[in-house]
Amino acid sequence: MNATDTFQEARELQWVWKTPAMEAMAVAICTLALERGPHREFSALDLPIHTAQQHGGGGIAGAVFHRLAKDEVLCPVGGFVDAEFQQKVVRNAGGNRIGVWRLKSAARASALLRIHRAKPQQEFRQAELPV
């Protein structure tokens, strides 16, 4: 197995086990975005603490924020420096940079929430592997 195959396999495994958590994170972000409206900024630090603790692992919040931006639900807050857009950031307790966003499309955020509410809710549990 070469490096490309290894990467592709790891990516597929990550997608499989993180999908429900990614959906839950998307719902939490869209809910926050709709509460803030199109003119108020927010970041992952503004999510309810229980969301941050139960999101399913590292990298999910950032991946979901970027997916929602690509789908034009959110847009980054920032400005141009030397003709290059720089996203505004805040720092978490560990000093990591966290992007700042705002709602771009209330209709798209609302549609995501309607679709989610129509699906049966899932409970996340860590799998127990036999010893």
N, CA, C and O of each residue as an XYZ file, in Angstrom:
524
protein
N       0.852     -1.165      0.000
C       0.000      0.000      0.000
C       0.907      1.241      0.000
O       1.807      1.357      0.832
N       0.662      2.165     -0.942
C       1.485      3.371     -1.010
C       0.874      4.493     -0.159
O      -0.199      4.329      0.422
N       1.569      5.625     -0.097
C       1.130      6.726      0.760
C      -0.233      7.268      0.342
O      -1.038      7.642      1.196
N      -0.499      7.315     -0.958
C      -1.793      7.813     -1.441
C      -2.918      6.891     -1.000
O      -3.966      7.356     -0.552
N      -2.704      5.584     -1.127
C      -3.724      4.623     -0.688
C      -3.960      4.730      0.822
O      -5.101      4.676      1.280
N      -2.891      4.878      1.582
C      -2.998      4.999      3.030
C      -3.798      6.245      3.401
O      -4.678      6.191      4.260
N      -3.487      7.373      2.745
C      -4.216      8.601      3.011
C      -5.686      8.453      2.661
O      -6.551      8.856      3.439
N      -5.980      7.882      1.503
C      -7.370      7.726      1.083
C      -8.141      6.822      2.035
O      -9.303      7.090      2.340
N      -7.513      5.766      2.503
C      -8.171      4.873      3.452
C      -8.442      5.591      4.771
O      -9.530      5.463      5.334
N      -7.469      6.338      5.262
C      -7.651      7.085      6.514
C      -8.758      8.116      6.363
O      -9.565      8.299      7.274
N      -8.801      8.791      5.219
C      -9.831      9.799      4.990
C     -11.206      9.152      4.981
O     -12.144      9.691      5.567
N     -11.342      8.014      4.330
C     -12.633      7.328      4.281
C     -13.065      6.850      5.660
O     -14.240      6.965      6.009
N     -12.143      6.319      6.443
C     -12.478      5.881      7.804
C     -12.908      7.060      8.663
O     -13.865      6.954      9.430
N     -12.210      8.180      8.540
C     -12.575      9.364      9.311
C     -13.972      9.829      8.927
O     -14.778     10.147      9.801
N     -14.267      9.874      7.643
C     -15.579     10.334      7.183
C     -16.683      9.430      7.728
O     -17.727      9.925      8.151
N     -16.470      8.133      7.724
C     -17.487      7.196      8.184
C     -17.824      7.410      9.651
O     -19.001      7.484     10.004
N     -16.820      7.511     10.514
C     -17.145      7.596     11.947
C     -17.465      8.994     12.406
O     -18.041      9.155     13.482
N     -17.120     10.014     11.647
C     -17.414     11.375     12.082
C     -18.700     11.947     11.479
O     -19.126     13.025     11.891
N     -19.319     11.281     10.540
C     -20.471     11.856      9.856
C     -21.581     12.308     10.804
O     -22.012     13.454     10.683
N     -22.075     11.494     11.737
C     -23.141     11.966     12.640
C     -22.694     13.162     13.487
O     -23.474     14.086     13.719
N     -21.466     13.142     13.939
C     -20.960     14.259     14.739
C     -20.837     15.515     13.889
O     -21.080     16.619     14.376
N     -20.465     15.359     12.635
C     -20.361     16.518     11.740
C     -21.743     17.118     11.497
O     -21.890     18.339     11.437
N     -22.751     16.266     11.358
C     -24.110     16.765     11.175
C     -24.576     17.529     12.416
O     -25.176     18.598     12.308
N     -24.296     16.971     13.590
C     -24.682     17.645     14.836
C     -23.967     18.990     14.962
O     -24.563     19.966     15.418
N     -22.707     19.048     14.564
C     -21.960     20.299     14.618
C     -22.543     21.301     13.628
O     -22.648     22.485     13.948
N     -22.925     20.852     12.430
C     -23.528     21.748     11.435
C     -24.826     22.346     11.972
O     -25.099     23.528     11.763
N     -25.618     21.543     12.654
C     -26.868     22.030     13.245
C     -26.563     23.082     14.318
O     -27.212     24.127     14.359
N     -25.589     22.815     15.176
C     -25.238     23.768     16.232
C     -24.739     25.086     15.637
O     -25.087     26.162     16.123
N     -23.929     24.998     14.590
C     -23.395     26.212     13.961
C     -24.510     26.992     13.275
O     -24.573     28.214     13.405
N     -25.390     26.308     12.547
C     -26.493     27.005     11.870
C     -27.444     27.651     12.880
O     -27.952     28.748     12.648
N     -27.677     26.972     13.988
C     -28.534     27.540     15.036
C     -27.909     28.818     15.584
O     -28.590     29.831     15.736
N     -26.616     28.768     15.879
C     -25.900     29.940     16.374
C     -25.925     31.065     15.337
O     -26.156     32.224     15.682
N     -25.690     30.726     14.077
C     -25.663     31.731     13.013
C     -27.018     32.426     12.887
O     -27.081     33.647     12.739
N     -28.088     31.658     12.947
C     -29.423     32.248     12.842
C     -29.739     33.121     14.058
O     -30.392     34.157     13.926
N     -29.282     32.710     15.230
C     -29.481     33.524     16.437
C     -28.742     34.856     16.326
O     -29.255     35.889     16.758
N     -27.553     34.836     15.754
C     -26.738     36.049     15.630
C     -27.195     36.926     14.461
O     -27.035     38.146     14.501
N     -27.758     36.315     13.431
C     -28.195     37.090     12.271
C     -27.034     37.455     11.358
O     -25.890     37.095     11.635
N     -27.316     38.164     10.275
C     -26.286     38.434      9.268
C     -25.267     39.505      9.646
O     -24.269     39.668      8.944
N     -25.490     40.238     10.734
C     -24.599     41.345     11.053
C     -23.747     41.136     12.299
O     -22.862     41.941     12.588
N     -24.010     40.058     13.040
C     -23.229     39.799     14.265
C     -22.246     38.665     14.025
O     -22.605     37.625     13.474
N     -21.020     38.872     14.436
C     -19.949     37.896     14.255
C     -20.022     36.789     15.301
O     -20.611     36.963     16.368
N     -19.412     35.644     14.978
C     -19.308     34.548     15.933
C     -18.164     33.634     15.519
O     -17.657     33.707     14.400
N     -17.775     32.774     16.451
C     -16.742     31.766     16.177
C     -17.140     30.482     16.889
O     -18.175     30.426     17.553
N     -16.330     29.472     16.750
C     -16.586     28.208     17.435
C     -16.588     28.396     18.955
O     -17.196     27.604     19.675
N     -15.918     29.429     19.439
C     -15.898     29.695     20.880
C     -17.270     30.112     21.405
O     -17.509     30.064     22.612
N     -18.165     30.516     20.520
C     -19.509     30.936     20.925
C     -20.508     29.786     20.955
O     -21.655     29.974     21.360
N     -20.086     28.604     20.531
C     -20.978     27.439     20.579
C     -21.210     27.033     22.027
O     -20.337     27.227     22.873
N     -22.377     26.472     22.321
C     -22.618     25.987     23.691
C     -21.536     24.985     24.095
O     -21.075     24.195     23.271
N     -21.143     25.022     25.345
C     -20.050     24.177     25.822
C     -20.332     22.693     25.594
O     -19.405     21.941     25.291
N     -21.569     22.255     25.729
C     -21.870     20.833     25.528
C     -21.616     20.435     24.080
O     -21.261     19.284     23.824
N     -21.784     21.335     23.135
C     -21.505     21.032     21.734
C     -20.021     20.798     21.552
O     -19.616     19.837     20.897
N     -19.217     21.659     22.120
C     -17.775     21.537     21.987
C     -17.262     20.244     22.617
O     -16.311     19.643     22.118
N     -17.886     19.819     23.704
C     -17.428     18.615     24.393
C     -17.908     17.336     23.718
O     -17.298     16.284     23.907
N     -18.971     17.397     22.945
C     -19.553     16.189     22.369
C     -19.498     16.169     20.852
O     -20.299     15.480     20.221
N     -18.590     16.894     20.261
C     -18.595     16.991     18.809
C     -17.941     15.821     18.101
O     -18.026     15.750     16.875
N     -17.307     14.922     18.783
C     -16.812     13.714     18.143
C     -15.346     13.694     17.791
O     -14.897     12.734     17.166
N     -14.583     14.688     18.153
C     -13.147     14.642     17.894
C     -12.614     15.909     17.273
O     -13.369     16.785     16.851
N     -11.313     15.990     17.224
C     -10.644     17.161     16.684
C     -10.894     17.365     15.202
O     -11.042     16.408     14.442
N     -10.939     18.613     14.810
C     -11.066     18.952     13.403
C     -12.477     19.083     12.879
O     -12.678     19.573     11.767
N     -13.461     18.657     13.654
C     -14.829     18.676     13.146
C     -15.352     20.095     13.008
O     -15.894     20.441     11.958
N     -15.208     20.923     14.029
C     -15.763     22.282     13.955
C     -15.188     23.033     12.758
O     -15.938     23.613     11.973
N     -13.880     23.026     12.613
C     -13.262     23.732     11.492
C     -13.722     23.209     10.150
O     -13.994     23.984      9.233
N     -13.812     21.885     10.032
C     -14.252     21.291      8.774
C     -15.682     21.696      8.443
O     -15.999     21.969      7.285
N     -16.545     21.734      9.453
C     -17.945     22.093      9.220
C     -18.071     23.581      8.901
O     -18.837     23.946      8.010
N     -17.342     24.449      9.604
C     -17.375     25.872      9.279
C     -16.977     26.089      7.819
O     -17.630     26.841      7.096
N     -15.913     25.432      7.395
C     -15.452     25.608      6.011
C     -16.447     25.036      5.000
O     -16.630     25.604      3.923
N     -17.088     23.919      5.340
C     -18.098     23.350      4.442
C     -19.293     24.293      4.312
O     -19.806     24.502      3.213
N     -19.730     24.857      5.431
C     -20.856     25.788      5.393
C     -20.494     27.065      4.629
O     -21.356     27.662      3.983
N     -19.250     27.478      4.696
C     -18.816     28.638      3.914
C     -18.810     28.296      2.426
O     -19.238     29.103      1.600
N     -18.333     27.122      2.087
C     -18.305     26.706      0.685
C     -19.729     26.615      0.125
O     -19.959     26.895     -1.051
N     -20.676     26.221      0.975
C     -22.080     26.116      0.565
C     -22.823     27.450      0.695
O     -24.039     27.505      0.510
N     -22.095     28.515      1.011
C     -22.615     29.877      1.111
C     -23.688     30.058      2.186
O     -24.607     30.863      2.038
N     -23.551     29.294      3.267
C     -24.393     29.486      4.447
C     -23.738     30.546      5.330
O     -24.417     31.405      5.894
N     -22.421     30.474      5.442
C     -21.627     31.410      6.238
C     -20.622     32.121      5.343
O     -20.352     31.688      4.222
N     -20.080     33.204      5.848
C     -18.943     33.833      5.172
C     -17.967     34.311      6.241
O     -18.369     34.685      7.343
N     -16.678     34.294      5.901
C     -15.678     34.737      6.870
C     -15.742     36.240      7.077
O     -16.076     36.993      6.161
N     -15.420     36.667      8.285
C     -15.318     38.084      8.617
C     -13.842     38.441      8.498
O     -12.979     37.678      8.932
N     -13.560     39.563      7.931
C     -12.175     39.976      7.800
C     -12.042     41.174      6.905
O     -12.999     41.921      6.700
N     -10.860     41.358      6.375
C     -10.602     42.477      5.486
C      -9.395     42.200      4.621
O      -8.746     41.160      4.733
N      -9.110     43.152      3.759
C      -8.000     43.001      2.832
C      -6.744     43.669      3.372
O      -6.777     44.808      3.838
N      -5.647     42.942      3.300
C      -4.331     43.441      3.672
C      -3.433     43.189      2.469
O      -3.221     42.044      2.069
N      -2.910     44.265      1.897
C      -2.079     44.144      0.690
C      -2.781     43.340     -0.400
O      -2.181     42.455     -1.008
N      -4.042     43.649     -0.641
C      -4.871     43.036     -1.691
C      -5.157     41.552     -1.454
O      -5.588     40.857     -2.374
N      -4.927     41.063     -0.248
C      -5.225     39.666      0.086
C      -6.192     39.640      1.260
O      -5.969     40.312      2.267
N      -7.272     38.863      1.133
C      -8.259     38.768      2.205
C      -7.663     38.021      3.388
O      -7.091     36.942      3.231
N      -7.802     38.605      4.574
C      -7.341     37.975      5.814
C      -8.544     37.809      6.733
O      -9.195     38.786      7.100
N      -8.836     36.557      7.103
C      -9.962     36.317      7.991
C      -9.606     36.763      9.399
O      -8.494     36.540      9.876
N     -10.572     37.400     10.055
C     -10.425     37.794     11.455
C     -10.381     36.530     12.299
O     -11.103     35.572     12.020
N      -9.544     36.517     13.325
C      -9.444     35.357     14.209
C      -9.495     35.803     15.663
O      -9.189     36.946     16.000
N      -9.893     34.862     16.511
C      -9.801     35.002     17.956
C      -8.953     33.833     18.433
O      -8.709     32.892     17.678
N      -8.517     33.886     19.647
C      -7.683     32.795     20.182
C      -8.434     32.062     21.282
O      -9.094     32.673     22.123
N      -8.319     30.737     21.258
C      -8.938     29.962     22.336
C      -8.000     29.935     23.541
O      -6.932     30.546     23.521
N      -8.410     29.224     24.583
C      -7.616     29.190     25.816
C      -6.209     28.637     25.588
O      -5.272     28.998     26.300
N      -6.068     27.772     24.605
C      -4.752     27.199     24.295
C      -3.935     28.049     23.342
O      -2.810     27.687     22.996
N      -4.491     29.184     22.911
C      -3.765     30.069     22.003
C      -3.958     29.764     20.531
O      -3.348     30.409     19.678
N      -4.805     28.781     20.221
C      -5.047     28.433     18.813
C      -5.912     29.490     18.134
O      -6.789     30.087     18.759
N      -5.656     29.710     16.866
C      -6.418     30.672     16.081
C      -7.758     30.067     15.676
O      -7.810     28.955     15.149
N      -8.837     30.800     15.923
C     -10.195     30.366     15.615
C     -10.815     31.413     14.692
O     -10.868     32.593     15.039
N     -11.285     30.985     13.513
C     -11.861     31.911     12.549
C     -13.164     32.537     13.025
O     -13.926     31.930     13.778
N     -13.403     33.763     12.570
C     -14.628     34.496     12.889
C     -15.500     34.510     11.638
O     -15.009     34.718     10.528
N     -16.807     34.285     11.832
C     -17.751     34.127     10.734
C     -18.997     34.972     10.958
O     -19.203     35.533     12.034
N     -19.826     35.050      9.915
C     -21.155     35.630     10.039
C     -22.081     34.876      9.092
O     -21.632     34.207      8.162
N     -23.369     34.996      9.345
C     -24.383     34.340      8.518
C     -24.432     35.002      7.145
O     -24.483     36.227      7.041
N     -24.415     34.196      6.109
C     -24.540     34.710      4.748
C     -25.936     34.457      4.197
O     -26.502     35.317      3.522
N     -26.506     33.264      4.483
C     -27.817     32.922      3.950
C     -28.692     32.286      5.029
O     -28.512     31.122      5.388
N     -29.639     33.070      5.536
C     -30.575     32.537      6.530
C     -31.428     31.438      5.914
O     -31.786     30.478      6.596
N     -31.758     31.567      4.637
C     -32.581     30.555      3.974
C     -31.856     29.208      3.931
O     -32.470     28.170      4.180
N     -30.577     29.214      3.623
C     -29.819     27.959      3.564
C     -29.623     27.360      4.955
O     -29.727     26.145      5.123
N     -29.343     28.191      5.943
C     -29.186     27.695      7.320
C     -30.504     27.103      7.813
O     -30.513     26.048      8.447
N     -31.609     27.774      7.524
C     -32.933     27.282      7.935
C     -33.275     25.973      7.243
O     -33.859     25.080      7.858
N     -32.921     25.853      5.983
C     -33.186     24.611      5.240
C     -32.419     23.447      5.858
O     -32.961     22.350      5.988
N     -31.162     23.677      6.240
C     -30.384     22.613      6.874
C     -31.055     22.170      8.173
O     -31.135     20.974      8.454
N     -31.531     23.121      8.957
C     -32.198     22.773     10.221
C     -33.510     22.025      9.972
O     -33.820     21.081     10.698
N     -34.278     22.424      8.971
C     -35.535     21.714      8.650
C     -35.248     20.269      8.261
O     -35.942     19.354      8.704
N     -34.244     20.067      7.447
C     -33.882     18.708      7.011
C     -33.439     17.886      8.215
O     -33.821     16.724      8.349
N     -32.640     18.481      9.084
C     -32.166     17.757     10.262
C     -33.316     17.354     11.176
O     -33.341     16.234     11.686
N     -34.265     18.257     11.384
C     -35.391     17.957     12.278
C     -36.267     16.838     11.735
O     -36.943     16.159     12.508
N     -36.269     16.635     10.431
C     -37.083     15.586      9.825
C     -36.452     14.204      9.994
O     -37.115     13.191      9.772
N     -35.183     14.157     10.383
C     -34.483     12.880     10.550
C     -34.566     12.426     11.998
O     -34.631     13.261     12.900
N     -34.564     11.113     12.240
C     -34.529     10.638     13.628
C     -33.208     11.052     14.282
O     -32.160     11.015     13.638
N     -33.253     11.442     15.549
C     -32.066     11.886     16.271
C     -31.217     10.689     16.669
O     -31.731      9.606     16.950
N     -29.895     10.908     16.687
C     -28.953      9.854     17.036
C     -28.251     10.204     18.343
O     -28.042     11.375     18.663
N     -27.899      9.184     19.075
C     -27.115      9.384     20.285
C     -25.708      8.885     20.002
O     -25.537      7.772     19.503
N     -24.698      9.688     20.311
C     -23.320      9.315     20.042
C     -22.754      8.544     21.223
O     -22.879      8.966     22.372
N     -22.137      7.422     20.930
C     -21.495      6.608     21.973
C     -20.184      6.081     21.436
O     -20.060      5.752     20.257
N     -19.206      6.008     22.325
C     -17.931      5.434     21.966
C     -18.100      3.920     21.829
O     -18.661      3.273     22.713
N     -17.626      3.373     20.749
C     -17.711      1.921     20.548
C     -16.814      1.207     21.545
O     -15.705      1.660     21.828
N     -17.289      0.105     22.068
C     -16.503     -0.729     22.962
C     -16.000     -1.921     22.153
O     -16.796     -2.706     21.638
N     -14.703     -2.052     22.044
C     -14.122     -3.138     21.293
C     -13.803     -4.304     22.224
O     -13.375     -4.098     23.360
N     -14.010     -5.519     21.742
C     -13.684     -6.666     22.591
C     -12.186     -6.732     22.865
O     -11.365     -6.371     22.022
N     -11.854     -7.201     24.060
C     -10.452     -7.282     24.464
C      -9.837     -8.555     23.979
O      -8.656     -8.802     24.223
